[in-house]
Amino acid sequence: MSKKDLNYIAKVEKAIAEKYGPETIQNPKSLWTKEKEEQYIEQLRELQKKSDLLQEKVEKIEFNGFLISKKLLNKGGNRTCTTCNTYSFDSKDDVYMNKFNCCFKCYIQHVEDREERWLSGWRPGENI
């Protein structure tokens, strides 16, 4: 079948349209509009921004002779309790460090049931 048999192609298209519906044989370009093109371009821009942010987080930076993820260097956080001046690696201290700027032990001793007073600025050893 070196030459294209147009009647055969028409029969195949007709059979496909009958079985799966007329939209299966339509040219996809016939439904494309200028508005859809603009939406598609905007979606591509948003996808590129997300991709750039992800790439920035994965990027490695040399720090003291080692390659370290940029994400780790940007991660700020003081792990030292302002009340007892202890450095904590404990994961249960994370919540209390973020919310009350103290470790779990100091939270239990000084902050628990006195959250409003603590958040207003009171600290142990002060006469306020």
PyMOL commands that set and color helices and strands:
alter all, ss='L'
color gray80, all
select helices_A, chain A and resi 6-20+22-25+28-31+34-58+70-74+93-100+104-111+115-119
alter helices_A, ss='H'
color red, helices_A
select strands_A, chain A and resi 60-63+66-69
alter strands_A, ss='S'
color yellow, strands_A
deselect
rebuild
show_as cartoon
